[in-house]
Amino acid sequence: MTDLGHGWIMVRRWGDLDNTMEVLPGNSRPDQVASHVINLINQEECHVAAALALEPLDPNHTLPPNEREEWSELIGGLTVELAVDCDEDAARLIRRHLTEESASYRRARAALEQPNSALGQRFLRDLELAVSEDIPARLTHGAWLAED
């Protein structure tokens, strides 16, 4: 999703099942952009991909450089990606809404925020499998989502 400005938003999907692009009228206000992005994320059920796109990895810098690099390479190796190109105000609204409304987003966010936690390590194992087996569903339906 890209805010084109001047009241237009571009939504582009690509992949095995869908290669479409839409240019939608929309207000460039952060709340309008956020609403479009949230609707797209909910339609596509890509809450984990949204967390990977919007949330920082290890914001408290607890990972040693080699482990941070491993995480970054694995995330970059996923065959699924969500790119959101919007201003920080819209991104903040999106993150807040998804954190409040989506359990899988909340858990992915927590795993990225605390990669050394039990949840973070389960996420890492499923991330490794998702990349090595080329099965992104390991992250959307993986064991790491089970409650502690």
Secondary structure by P-SEA (a helix, b strand, c coil): cccccccbbbbbbbcccccccccccccccaaaaaaaaaaaaaaacaaaaaaaacccccccccccaaaaaaaaaaaaaccbbbbbbccaaaaaaaaaaaaaccaaaaaaaaaaaccccaaaaaaaaaaaaaaaaccccccccccccccc
